[in-house]
Amino acid sequence: MKLQGLLNHIMFILFGLLHVLHSSSSIPLKFKSMMDIEAGNVPQHSKPNYLADFSSRQQYTKKESYSFQSAYSILNQKKLLLTSVEPQLQVMKELQAMTCILCKGIVYLVQTQAAKGSTKEEIAKIITKVCIFFRIEDERVCIGIVSVFQDEVLTVLDDLALSPEEVCGVLVGKDCGIPYNPLNSWNISLPNTPKPPVVPHTLPKPGSPSVRVLHLTDIHLDKVYQPGSNAVCNEPLCCHVDDGLPAPGTPGAGHYGDYRSCDTPPWTLEGLFSHLVSKQEQFDYIIWTGDLPSHTVWNQTRAGQTSLLTSLTDLLVKYFPNKRIFPALGNHESAPVNSFPPNFVTGNQSISWLYDSLVESWKAWLPEETYSTIKQGAFYTISPFPGFRIISLNMNDCNNQNWWLLLNTTDPNGQLEWLAQTLQFAEDKKEKVHIIGHIPPGVSDCLEAWSYNYYMLIDRYESTVTGQFFGHTHFDHFEIFYDQATLKRPTNVAYISPSVTPFSDLNMGYRIFIIDGNYTGSSWEVLDHATFILNLTAANAQPLANPEWQLEYTAKAAYSMKSLFPEDWDNLITKMKNNDTLLQTFNRYYYKSHAEDRCDDTCRKSLLCGLKSGRSHSPELCSDLGISSLQEFQYLTTLKKVC
């Protein structure tokens, strides 16, 4: 289990204190006295007892649940756990529960200070001191992240009529919130046209034309990457000049990238593009599913984000002038990260600065008729071939780290209603559809109600949607969709392609899909896919040589599959329940051939449950794996997270 990668993303979810470690651990922060924080009057503590502390908080009260002592103890235990190789399931479940406590603590802190008349600047100052005092991050990250997030988070919380329990029920999950939250339960309207009979999948006739599609995702370009610098800097992202030199005996950042907390160097990305130019006859068009900036989320601006968008667009046009590229928006493109206000938010806090920039950049490949919906909500549709349609979604409308959704989670920007109408239009025209996006709909990052409605649409239009393609996790995997009536019959597959960035503890990768088409009557189904990686160990051993991108595997050959229909992927999951060799093979490719550990029983449950979960927060999808509780489901489905 890669615990550092597991824990390294919670701290910034809540005002920067929850986003760096956002998978399954946290520190409760609700304080006895703001005066204690400001004066630095904090009691000393003996070695913390995490389990005793957590047990004493099972039935917490408003006055007792967020004590300073408990916060300090849990923080110290978190630091100890980061050095553990394989923490026990029970401890990890309890750490997951701490995420809920921390969420409520931060919300309570902000709301009570606002009620006292504190200004945003005063509240931000308190949060910054808390971050620094508890060493949640170093001083410059604490100052930067609070500065970046303060306007968004404090504005949203100031406008909310929700309690901390309701807020955290939306952000963290219903296991954390009150049983009923009207903002977290809604349904879109489906067109009245009845669902047509489902036709069994069949392979195309031998010799039928095929289309090859290059999928690039999660580039996370770091323009200030510095070879030889400190790659273990105890910040969210390292490998920069100002991270200093590595400790004696510790290797510095590799020339082409690093397995530690580092992103993609510019020369490595250009090397990838040069490599792809040499084989561009092997793909017909490109899907590009977001996350362009690096993980320096505490130090990003609107101007910097739009500049990077422009420069990467120019780079793609330079290297692939004759290729169509179909982009989708990631969660890192905004400033601050994950901040995507719905279009009812206007003025300086509006997201129009980014969506207008998307139009300017994406018009290199997209026609004018797509501009209106891009400006509305960063989604669009286009038909590049007769009988075939691509739909690009803005998955930040389901992003549980998008604070603006707390104001109203109900179908932001009307995107799902638009999707339903577009799918009905495609069905009426007998078109097949591929959906592209960034955040996969089945991961815990995707809000439950949005995910349920999306799942309903895929069920209704299972004969129209023949491919789904996402990124975000940085890993190599997929999600199965099942019929809503029984949750037994596989209906669709969402492919989650590996990231270009090595962040964190991964090789670098990309994928080429082989798809049925372009001809009359094509199914536009995925027939096979080939995944390519850059082995950083080998590449960094020869920094003066051109790095060698190599074929890692092809799906059909690696897993002995005759076809890649939903039922074939479901059958693979069934085989991996008992076939350990097959499971270890899949686990190796999941990590782009940089898996450090064998996949044990906990890993098996986590891996297979994730593959069965095209819908988030749905433990019933994994009942055949012996998973019965929501808590265990949430724990298992957040074990393998990077983002």
C-alpha positions in Angstrom: 0.0 0.0 0.0 1.4 3.4 -0.9 0.5 5.3 2.3 2.3 8.5 1.4 0.3 8.8 -1.8 -2.8 7.8 0.1 -2.5 10.5 2.7 -0.8 13.2 0.7 -4.0 14.8 -0.5 -6.3 15.7 2.4 -5.1 18.9 3.7 -6.3 21.3 1.0 -9.9 20.0 0.7 -11.0 22.3 3.5 -9.4 25.7 3.1 -6.1 24.2 2.1 -6.0 22.1 5.3 -7.9 19.3 3.7 -6.6 19.2 0.1 -3.1 17.8 0.4 -4.1 14.6 2.2 -7.6 14.1 0.6 -8.1 10.3 0.7 -8.6 8.9 4.2 -7.0 10.7 7.1 -7.3 14.0 8.8 -6.9 16.1 11.9 -9.8 17.5 13.9 -9.5 21.3 14.3 -12.1 23.0 16.5 -10.6 25.1 19.2 -11.2 25.8 22.9 -10.4 29.4 22.4 -9.3 31.6 19.5 -7.3 33.6 22.1 -5.2 30.5 22.7 -4.3 30.4 19.0 -3.5 34.1 18.7 -1.4 34.1 21.9 0.3 30.8 21.2 -0.9 29.5 24.6 -1.1 25.8 23.8 -0.6 23.1 26.4 2.2 20.5 26.2 1.2 16.9 25.6 2.6 13.5 26.2 3.0 10.9 23.5 -0.5 10.6 21.8 -2.7 7.6 22.1 -4.6 7.7 18.8 -7.0 4.8 19.4 -7.9 6.0 22.9 -8.3 9.5 21.6 -10.6 8.4 18.8 -12.6 6.1 21.1 -13.3 9.0 23.5 -14.6 11.0 20.6 -17.1 8.5 19.2 -19.9 10.4 21.0 -18.5 13.9 20.8 -20.5 16.9 22.0 -20.4 20.4 20.7 -18.2 21.6 23.6 -15.9 18.7 23.7 -15.5 17.3 20.2 -12.9 19.6 18.8 -10.5 20.1 21.7 -7.1 21.5 21.0 -5.5 18.6 22.8 -7.2 16.1 20.5 -6.2 18.0 17.4 -2.6 18.1 18.5 -2.6 14.4 19.4 -4.2 13.3 16.1 -1.7 15.5 14.1 1.2 13.8 15.9 -0.2 10.4 15.2 -0.7 11.3 11.5 3.0 12.1 11.3 3.8 8.7 12.8 1.5 6.9 10.4 3.3 8.4 7.4 6.3 6.3 8.3 4.3 3.1 8.6 4.5 0.5 5.9 1.1 -1.1 6.2 -1.3 0.5 8.7 -4.1 -1.8 9.9 -7.6 -1.6 8.4 -9.1 -0.5 11.7 -6.7 2.4 12.2 -7.3 3.6 8.6 -11.0 3.5 9.1 -10.6 5.6 12.2 -8.4 8.0 10.3 -11.1 8.3 7.7 -13.6 9.2 10.4 -11.2 11.9 11.4 -11.7 13.5 8.0 -15.3 14.1 9.0 -14.3 15.6 12.4 -11.8 17.9 10.7 -14.3 19.0 8.2 -16.8 20.0 10.9 -14.2 21.7 12.9 -13.0 23.9 10.1 -16.6 24.8 9.1 -17.5 25.5 12.8 -14.4 27.7 13.2 -15.2 29.8 10.2 -18.9 30.2 11.0 -18.4 31.1 14.6 -15.8 33.6 13.8 -18.0 35.1 11.1 -20.9 35.3 13.6 -18.6 37.3 16.0 -18.0 39.8 13.2 -14.5 38.8 12.3 -13.4 39.9 8.9 -12.2 37.4 6.2 -8.7 38.7 6.7 -8.9 38.0 10.5 -10.3 34.5 10.0 -7.6 33.8 7.4 -4.9 35.0 9.8 -6.2 32.6 12.5 -6.3 29.6 10.0 -2.8 30.4 8.9 -1.5 30.4 12.4 -3.2 27.1 13.1 -1.6 25.6 9.9 1.9 26.8 10.9 1.6 25.9 14.6 0.6 22.4 13.9 3.1 22.0 11.1 0.3 20.9 8.8 2.5 22.3 6.1 5.6 24.6 6.2 5.1 28.3 6.6 5.2 29.3 3.0 2.7 26.7 2.0 0.4 27.6 4.9 0.5 31.3 4.0 0.1 30.6 0.3 -2.8 28.1 0.5 -4.8 30.2 2.9 -4.3 33.3 0.8 -5.3 31.5 -2.4 -8.5 29.9 -0.8 -9.7 32.5 1.6 -11.9 34.5 -0.7 -13.7 31.5 -2.1 -14.2 29.4 1.0 -15.1 32.3 3.3 -17.5 33.7 0.8 -19.3 30.3 0.4 -19.4 29.6 4.1 -20.7 33.1 4.8 -23.6 32.6 2.4 -24.4 29.1 3.6 -27.5 28.3 5.8 -26.1 24.8 6.4 -24.7 23.5 9.6 -21.2 21.9 9.7 -22.9 18.5 9.7 -24.8 19.4 6.5 -21.7 20.9 4.8 -19.6 17.9 5.6 -22.3 15.5 4.6 -22.0 17.0 1.1 -18.2 17.3 1.0 -17.1 14.1 2.8 -20.2 11.8 2.4 -23.4 10.9 4.0 -21.7 8.9 6.6 -20.4 12.2 7.9 -23.5 14.3 7.6 -27.0 14.3 8.9 -29.3 11.7 7.4 -31.2 14.1 5.1 -29.8 17.0 3.1 -32.2 18.4 0.5 -29.3 19.7 -1.6 -27.8 16.3 -1.9 -30.9 14.5 -3.4 -32.2 15.5 -6.8 -33.0 14.0 -10.1 -33.0 15.3 -13.6 -35.8 14.7 -16.1 -35.3 12.1 -18.8 -36.8 12.5 -22.3 -40.1 10.7 -22.7 -38.8 8.5 -25.5 -38.8 4.8 -24.3 -35.5 3.0 -24.1 -35.0 0.8 -27.2 -34.3 -2.9 -26.9 -30.7 -3.7 -26.0 -28.8 -5.4 -28.8 -26.0 -7.9 -27.8 -22.5 -6.8 -28.5 -20.8 -8.3 -31.5 -17.3 -8.0 -32.9 -17.0 -6.2 -36.3 -16.4 -8.3 -39.4 -12.7 -9.1 -40.1 -11.1 -6.3 -42.2 -13.5 -3.6 -41.0 -11.9 -0.2 -40.7 -10.7 1.0 -37.2 -9.8 4.3 -35.7 -6.9 4.8 -33.3 -7.2 7.4 -30.6 -4.4 8.8 -28.5 -5.4 9.6 -24.9 -3.3 12.2 -23.0 -4.3 13.1 -19.4 -2.9 14.7 -16.3 0.2 16.3 -17.8 0.8 18.5 -14.7 3.6 20.4 -16.3 6.2 21.9 -13.9 8.0 24.7 -15.7 10.4 25.3 -12.8 11.4 21.6 -12.3 15.1 21.4 -11.3 17.1 18.2 -11.7 19.3 17.5 -8.7 17.1 19.4 -6.3 15.5 18.1 -3.1 12.7 15.7 -4.0 11.8 15.0 -0.4 10.9 18.6 0.7 7.8 17.8 2.9 5.7 20.0 0.8 2.9 19.0 -1.6 5.3 19.3 -4.6 9.1 19.2 -4.6 12.0 19.3 -7.2 12.4 23.1 -7.3 15.4 25.3 -6.8 13.9 26.8 -3.6 13.5 23.3 -2.1 17.3 23.3 -1.7 19.7 20.4 -2.1 18.9 16.8 -1.0 20.0 15.5 2.3 23.4 13.8 2.3 23.1 10.3 0.9 19.7 11.1 -0.7 19.5 11.2 -4.5 18.4 14.5 -6.0 15.5 14.9 -8.5 16.0 12.9 -11.6 16.7 14.5 -14.9 13.5 13.3 -16.7 11.3 13.2 -13.6 11.1 11.6 -10.2 9.0 9.0 -8.4 8.8 11.2 -5.4 6.5 14.3 -5.1 7.4 15.8 -8.4 5.7 16.7 -11.7 6.6 16.6 -15.4 9.7 18.6 -16.5 9.2 20.6 -19.7 11.9 18.8 -21.7 10.3 15.4 -20.8 7.0 16.6 -22.1 8.6 17.8 -25.4 10.4 14.5 -25.6 7.1 12.7 -25.3 5.6 14.9 -28.1 8.6 14.2 -30.3 8.2 10.5 -29.7 4.5 10.7 -30.6 5.3 12.6 -33.8 7.4 9.7 -34.9 4.4 7.4 -34.5 1.6 9.8 -35.4 0.5 7.5 -38.2 -0.6 5.2 -35.4 -3.4 7.5 -34.2 -6.1 9.5 -35.9 -7.1 12.0 -33.3 -6.3 12.9 -29.7 -8.4 13.2 -26.6 -6.9 15.4 -23.9 -8.6 15.2 -20.6 -7.2 17.9 -18.4 -5.0 18.7 -15.4 -2.4 20.8 -17.1 -0.8 22.7 -14.2 1.6 21.3 -11.6 0.6 20.6 -8.0 1.9 23.9 -6.6 -1.6 24.7 -5.7 -0.6 27.2 -3.0 1.2 29.4 -5.5 -1.1 29.7 -8.6 -2.9 32.7 -10.2 -5.5 33.2 -12.8 -2.9 34.8 -15.1 -0.5 31.9 -14.6 -3.2 29.3 -15.3 -4.4 30.9 -18.6 -0.8 31.4 -19.7 -0.1 27.7 -19.2 -3.3 26.8 -21.1 -2.2 28.9 -24.0 1.4 27.6 -24.0 0.3 23.9 -23.9 -2.2 24.5 -26.6 0.5 26.1 -28.8 2.8 23.2 -28.1 0.2 20.7 -29.2 -0.5 22.7 -32.3 3.2 22.8 -33.0 3.8 19.1 -32.7 0.4 17.9 -34.1 -0.7 20.5 -36.7 -2.8 18.0 -38.7 -4.4 16.1 -35.8 -7.9 16.9 -34.4 -7.7 17.3 -30.6 -10.8 17.1 -28.4 -10.1 18.5 -24.9 -11.8 18.3 -21.5 -11.4 20.4 -18.5 -9.5 19.1 -15.4 -9.8 20.1 -11.8 -6.4 21.8 -11.6 -7.0 24.4 -14.3 -8.7 27.0 -12.1 -7.1 29.3 -9.5 -7.5 28.2 -6.8 -7.6 24.5 -7.6 -11.1 22.9 -7.7 -12.8 26.3 -7.8 -15.5 26.2 -10.4 -18.4 28.5 -9.5 -21.7 27.8 -11.3 -22.7 30.5 -13.7 -25.1 32.2 -11.2 -21.9 33.4 -9.5 -21.0 36.7 -11.2 -18.6 39.6 -10.9 -15.0 39.0 -9.9 -15.7 35.6 -8.5 -17.2 34.4 -11.8 -15.4 31.5 -13.7 -15.8 33.3 -17.0 -12.1 34.3 -17.0 -11.3 30.6 -17.4 -14.1 29.5 -19.7 -13.4 32.4 -22.1 -9.8 31.4 -22.2 -10.9 27.8 -23.0 -12.7 29.1 -26.0 -9.7 31.0 -27.2 -7.4 28.0 -26.8 -9.8 25.2 -27.9 -10.9 27.0 -31.1 -7.7 25.6 -32.6 -9.7 22.4 -32.9 -13.3 23.1 -32.2 -16.0 24.8 -34.4 -17.9 28.0 -33.4 -21.1 26.1 -32.5 -19.3 24.7 -29.4 -18.4 28.0 -27.9 -21.7 28.8 -26.2 -21.8 25.7 -24.0 -18.1 26.1 -23.3 -18.7 29.6 -22.0 -21.8 28.4 -20.1 -20.1 25.5 -18.3 -17.0 24.2 -20.1 -18.8 21.3 -21.9 -19.6 20.7 -25.6 -20.4 18.2 -28.2 -19.1 17.6 -31.7 -19.5 15.0 -34.5 -16.1 14.4 -36.1 -17.4 11.5 -38.3 -20.8 10.6 -39.7 -22.7 8.5 -37.2 -20.4 9.3 -34.3 -20.4 12.0 -31.6 -18.0 13.1 -28.9 -19.4 14.7 -25.7 -16.9 16.5 -23.5 -18.1 17.0 -19.9 -17.0 19.4 -17.1 -16.7 16.9 -14.3 -16.0 19.7 -11.8 -19.8 19.9 -11.5 -19.5 16.7 -9.4 -16.2 17.6 -7.7 -16.6 17.3 -3.9 -13.8 19.7 -3.5 -15.5 22.5 -5.4 -16.8 24.6 -2.5 -19.2 26.6 -4.7 -21.4 23.5 -5.1 -22.3 23.9 -1.5 -24.5 26.8 -2.5 -26.5 24.5 -4.8 -25.4 21.1 -5.9 -28.5 20.6 -8.2 -27.2 20.0 -11.7 -24.8 22.9 -11.9 -25.1 24.9 -15.2 -27.8 22.4 -16.3 -25.0 20.1 -17.7 -26.8 16.8 -17.0 -30.1 18.0 -18.5 -28.1 19.1 -21.6 -26.4 15.7 -21.6 -29.7 13.9 -21.6 -31.0 16.0 -24.5 -27.8 15.5 -26.4 -27.9 11.7 -25.9 -31.5 11.7 -27.0 -30.6 13.7 -30.1 -27.8 11.2 -30.9 -30.1 8.2 -30.3 -32.7 9.7 -32.7 -30.0 10.2 -35.4 -28.7 6.6 -34.7 -25.3 8.0 -33.7 -22.8 6.4 -31.3 -21.3 8.5 -28.6 -18.0 8.7 -26.7 -18.0 10.7 -23.5 -14.7 12.3 -22.3 -14.1 14.0 -19.0 -11.6 14.3 -16.2 -12.9 13.0 -12.8 -14.4 9.5 -13.2 -18.0 9.4 -12.1 -17.5 6.4 -9.8 -14.7 7.8 -7.6 -15.4 9.2 -4.2 -14.4 12.7 -5.5 -17.7 12.8 -7.5 -20.7 13.9 -5.5 -23.3 11.2 -4.9 -26.4 12.8 -6.4 -24.5 13.9 -9.6 -23.0 10.4 -9.9 -26.4 8.7 -9.5 -28.0 10.9 -12.2 -25.1 10.2 -14.6 -25.3 6.5 -13.9 -29.1 6.7 -14.7 -28.3 8.4 -18.0 -25.7 5.7 -19.0 -28.3 3.0 -18.1 -30.9 4.7 -20.3 -28.6 5.3 -23.2 -26.4 2.2 -22.9 -26.9 1.4 -26.6 -25.8 4.9 -27.7 -22.8 5.5 -25.4 -20.1 3.1 -26.5 -17.1 4.5 -24.8 -16.2 6.7 -21.8 -12.7 8.1 -21.2 -11.5 9.8 -18.0 -8.2 10.6 -16.1 -7.7 12.3 -12.7 -6.5 9.3 -10.6 -3.1 9.0 -12.4 -3.6 5.2 -12.3 -4.5 2.7 -15.0 -7.9 1.2 -14.4 -11.6 1.2 -15.4 -15.1 1.4 -14.0 -18.0 -0.9 -14.9 -21.6 0.3 -15.2 -24.4 -2.2 -14.4 -28.1 -2.0 -15.2 -30.0 0.0 -12.6 -32.7 -2.7 -12.1 -30.5 -5.5 -10.8 -27.0 -4.0 -10.7 -25.9 -7.4 -12.2 -25.8 -6.9 -16.0 -22.8 -5.0 -17.2 -23.8 -2.2 -19.6 -20.9 0.1 -20.1 -17.2 0.8 -19.3 -15.4 4.0 -18.3 -11.7 3.8 -19.2 -9.4 5.7 -16.8 -6.1 6.2 -18.6 -2.7 6.6 -16.9 -1.2 10.0 -16.3 1.7 11.6 -18.1 3.0 12.9 -14.7 4.9 10.5 -12.4 3.2 12.2 -9.4 3.4 10.3 -7.2 5.6 7.1 -7.2 4.6 6.2 -10.8 6.1 5.8 -14.2 4.9 8.2 -16.9 2.3 7.0 -19.4 -0.2 7.4 -22.2 -2.6 5.2 -24.1 -3.8 4.5 -27.7 -7.3 3.0 -28.1 -8.2 0.9 -31.1 -11.9 1.6 -31.9 -14.3 0.1 -34.4 -15.0 2.7 -37.2 -15.2 4.8 -39.4 -17.8 3.2 -41.7 -21.6 2.9 -42.0 -23.0 0.8 -39.2 -19.8 0.9 -37.1 -20.4 0.1 -33.4 -17.6 2.6 -32.3 -16.8 0.1 -29.5 -13.3 -0.1 -28.1 -11.6 -3.2 -29.6 -8.3 -3.0 -27.7 -5.9 -0.5 -26.1 -2.1 -0.2 -25.9 -0.5 1.5 -22.9 3.0 3.0 -23.2 5.3 4.1 -20.3 8.5 5.9 -19.6 10.5 3.9 -17.0 12.0 6.7 -15.0 14.7 4.6 -13.4 16.1 3.7 -16.8 15.6 7.1 -18.3 17.3 8.9 -15.4 20.3 6.5 -15.5 21.1 8.1 -19.0 20.3 11.8 -18.7 22.2 12.6 -21.9 20.3 10.1 -24.0 16.8 10.5 -25.4 14.3 8.7 -23.1 12.7 5.6 -24.5 9.0 5.3 -24.3 8.0 1.6 -24.5 4.9 -0.5 -24.9 3.9 -1.7 -21.5 1.0 -4.0 -22.5 -2.1 -4.4 -24.7 -5.3 -5.2 -22.9 -6.4 -8.3 -24.9 -3.0 -9.9 -24.8 -2.3 -9.1 -21.1 -5.6 -10.4 -19.8 -6.4 -13.1 -22.5 -9.6 -11.3 -23.6 -11.3 -12.0 -26.9 -13.0 -8.6 -26.8 -13.4 -5.5 -24.6 -17.1 -5.4 -24.1 -18.5 -4.6 -20.6 -19.3 -8.2 -20.0 -15.6 -9.1 -20.8 -14.3 -6.6 -18.2 -16.9 -7.8 -15.7 -15.7 -11.4 -16.3 -12.1 -10.2 -15.7 -13.1 -8.9 -12.3 -14.7 -12.3 -11.5 -11.5 -14.1 -12.5 -9.3 -11.8 -10.3 -11.3 -12.7 -7.2 -9.5 -16.1 -7.2 -6.7 -15.9 -9.7 -3.8 -14.3 -7.9 -1.5 -14.2 -10.9 -4.0 -12.3 -12.9 -4.6 -9.9 -9.9 -0.9 -9.2 -9.5 -0.6 -8.5 -13.2 -3.4 -6.0 -13.1 -2.0 -4.4 -10.0 1.4 -4.0 -11.7 -0.2 -2.2 -14.7 -2.4 -0.2 -12.3 0.8 1.5 -11.1 2.3 1.7 -14.6 4.8 -1.1 -13.7 6.0 0.6 -10.6 4.1 -1.3 -8.0 6.2 -1.8 -4.9 4.0 -4.2 -3.0 2.1 -7.4 -3.8 -1.7 -6.9 -3.8 -2.9 -8.5 -0.6 -6.5 -9.3 0.4 -7.3 -5.7 1.4 -5.8 -4.5 -1.8 -7.8 -7.0 -3.8 -11.1 -5.8 -2.3 -10.1 -2.2 -2.8 -9.0 -2.7 -6.4 -12.0 -4.9 -7.5 -14.6 -2.7 -5.7 -13.2 0.3 -7.5 -13.5 -1.5 -10.9 -17.1 -2.3 -10.1 -18.0 1.2 -9.1 -19.3 3.3 -12.0 -21.4 5.1 -9.4 -19.9 6.8 -6.3 -20.9 6.1 -2.7 -22.6 2.8 -3.6 -21.5 -0.1 -1.5 -24.2 -2.3 -2.9 -22.1 -2.5 -6.1 -19.5 -4.4 -4.1 -21.7 -6.7 -2.1 -20.3 -9.8 -3.8 -16.8 -8.9 -2.4 -18.1 -9.1 1.1 -18.4 -5.3 1.5 -21.5 -4.5 3.4 -21.0 -1.2 5.2 -20.7 2.3 3.8 -17.7 3.0 6.0 -15.8 0.0 4.7 -16.8 0.9 1.1 -15.5 4.5 1.6 -12.3 3.3 3.1 -11.6 0.7 0.4 -12.4 3.0 -2.5 -10.1 5.8 -1.2 -7.1 3.6 -0.6 -5.6 4.2 -4.1 -5.8 7.9 -4.7 -3.3 10.5 -6.0 -5.0 13.2 -8.2 
